[in-house]
Amino acid sequence: MAEQTHFGFQTVDAAQKAGKVAEVFHSVANKYDVMNDFMSAGMHRVWKRFTLDTAGVRPGQKVLDIAGGTGDLARGWAKRVGRSGEVWLTDINSSMLTVGRDRLADEGVLLPVALADAEKLPFPSNYFDLVSVAFGLRNMTHKEGALAEMLRVLKPGGKLLVLEFSQVWGPLKPAYDLYSFKALPLMGKLVANDAESYRYLAESIRMHPDQDTLKQMMLDVGFGKVDYHNLSAGVVALHKGWKF
């Protein structure tokens, strides 16, 4: 029997999930930044800024941004590591990667880019000082395998940052559900002419492991220490894992 996994609230063959996720992001790539601002009322910029500012990245370090999309984190890492450092912008989706590469190039930020599957990273072991993934882990089919790959490419002493939608504080759940399943698809239809992709994105958030479960997953694949910080009452959480 074929391995099963979830695609939003649907159950699908694991081999089919990557293709279905790809269809979503091919569809939304050109409107991704506009929709992020609409969906989060601009808060995604605050969450990413917090991630950048608390990472402790220094000049000369090597950083890998996974599922980097339109390049928000990669741009920030490039500023922090300077000319002596190295930042790779990667994504499994060619449409998202093209938008990110072109956007950064238009701003004069020239970075190496790679079309890369997080479950099979094309980089040597013990190479990067920091790996980041923002709003991408929940779309991966085998999350443990992806986390293990992120651990592999980190140097001893290196750090993984996972910024992802998580489980909101209990009293806010009814309002959050109403927003997610009613307002979000409507905005997707009006702004991006694509309600179904944004319905999937809302469902994928609900299927993603909660804060403590993800922390344990990171420990289980071999991270020596994992902490997390809730942002916006748990709408988003930033997990930090260290390789010992």
N, C-alpha and C positions, 0 to 999 in steps of 0.2 A: 504494500500500500504506500502511495506517495506521501512524503512528509507534508504535514499541514501547518499553516501559519495564518496569521490574520492580516487582512488588508482593510484597515478601518474596522468596521463591525462584521465584515464578511470573512468567511473561512475559505482560503484558497490553497492550492498546491504551493509549497515553498518555492519551487522553481519558477512560478509565475509572478511572484510578488515584485521582484526587481523590475520586471517589464511594466507592471501596472503602476508602480511608483514613478518610473521613468515617464510614462504618459502624462501623469499629473504635472510633473515639473517641466516637461517640454511645453505643456499648455500654459503654465503660469509664469514662465521665465521672464517674459518681456514686461509683465505687470507686477513682478514679485516685490520690488521695493515700494511701489505705490500701495499695494495691498498690505504690506507689513505696517506701513504708517497708519492706514485706515483701521486695520484689525486691532492694533495695540495702542492706538492714539499716540503714536510716536514713542511708546515705552520701550520698544525693542532697542532703540538707540541707547537708552539709559542702561538696560540690562547688558548690552555689549560693552558699553563704557565701563561698567563695574567690573566686567570680566577682564578687560584690558588693564585697568588700573590696579587690580589686586593680584595680577599674575606674577609680578616681580621679574619680568623679562628685562634683560640687560643687553647693552650694546655688544655685538659680536656673537650673539647666540643664534642657534638654529631652531626654527619654528616650522611645524607642519600644521596647516589648517585644512581639516578634512570636511567634506561637504560644505566647502567655503562659499559656494553660491556666488553672490554678486560682490563679494570681496570686502565686506565691512571689517571683519576681524583681521584679514590679511593686511589691509591698509594700516591698521593700528599697530600690528606687529612690526611691519616694515619701518614705521617711524621709530619704534623703540629699539630695534636691533641695529639700526643705522647701516651705513655702507659696509661695515665689516661683518655684518650678520647675514643670515640667509633665511628667507621665508618662501615656502612653497604653498601655492594656492591649488587645491585639488577638489575635484567633485566627480561623482560617477555619472552625472548628467551633462551631456555636451552642450545643451542649450544654456543651462545655468552657468557653466564654466565659461562659455563664450561671452555671455553678458558681463560676467565679473572681470574677465581679462580685458575686454574692450573698455569697460568703465574705468578700470584702474589705469590703463594706458592713456586714456583721454585726460586723466588727472596727472600724468607724468610719473606714475608709479609702475615701474617695470619689474615684474616678478616672474620667476619660473612657474609654469602651470603644468598640471598633469591630470589627464582623465584617469581617475583611480578608484578602484573598488576598495572600500575600507576593510573588507574582509580578506583582501589579498594585496596589501600595500607594496608598491614597487620600490621600496627603499631598504637600505641595509639595516641590520640590527644595531642598536645602541648608537644611533646617529643624532637624534634630535634632543634638544634641551627641553622643549615643550611641544605638546600636541594639543590642538584645540578642535572641538566639534560643536557647532552651535546650531541647534534646531535640525539636526540631521540624524542623530542616533535612533530616534523613534521610527525612522523609515527603513532601517536596516533589517534584513531578514534574520540574520544570526547575530544578535547583539553581543553575545559572549565572544564569538569568534572575532568580531570587529574590535572589541575591547582588548582581547589578547594580542591582536596585531598592533594596536596602539602602544601597548606595553612593550612589545618586542622592539619597536623602532626607537623607543626612548632610551637615552643614556641612563645609567645608574645615577640616581639623584634627580632625574628628570620628572616632569609633572604633566599630567593629563587634566585638561579642563573640559568638562561637559556642561554646556549651557542648554537647557532643554525645558520645554513645558512639563509641568509636573502636577501634583495633586493640590488643588486649592484648599484653603482653610474651610472647614466644614460649613459654617453658617453662610458662606458666600456661594456654595455649590448651586443652589436653585437659580440664582441670578446668572451665574456663569454658564450653566447649562442652557438657559434661555438664550443668552447671547450667542453661544457656540453653535447651537443647532437651528436657530431661527435667523438671527441677524447676520451671522458670518456667511452662510450660503447666499443670502440676499445681496450682501455687499459684493460677493464674488460674481454674481450675475450682473450687477449694475456696473461694476468697475472693470472686471476682467472678462465679462461674458462667459463665465464658467462657474456655475453654482456647484456642480458635482465635485470638482477638484477641491473646493473649499469645504464641502461636506466631508470629504475624506480626511482633510487635515484636522478638522474638529474631532472626528472619530479616532484618528491615530493618536491624538493626545490622550484620550480616555483609555486606550489600550496600552499606553506606555507604562513601564514600571514606576511605582511611586518612589519617593525619595529614599526611604530605607531599603527598599528592594534593590534599587540601582546601586546604592552604596555597597550592599552585600555582593552583588554581581561583580563589581570592580574588585573587591577583596578576593572573591573566589577565583578570578583569573590571575591573581598574583600581585596586585598592588599592595604595597606594604602598609599604607595608611590612606584613608579616604575620609574627607570631610565634605559637608555640603552646607550651602547657605540659601535659605528661601528668599525669594524676591517677590514683591507685590503679593504678599499673603499666600505664597506657594503657587501662584500662577506659573512661575518659572523657578527653577532651582539651578544653582551652579555647584556642580560636584568637582572636587579637586582630588586627584589621586596621585600619590608619589611612588616612584619605582625605587626600591631599596637595593 
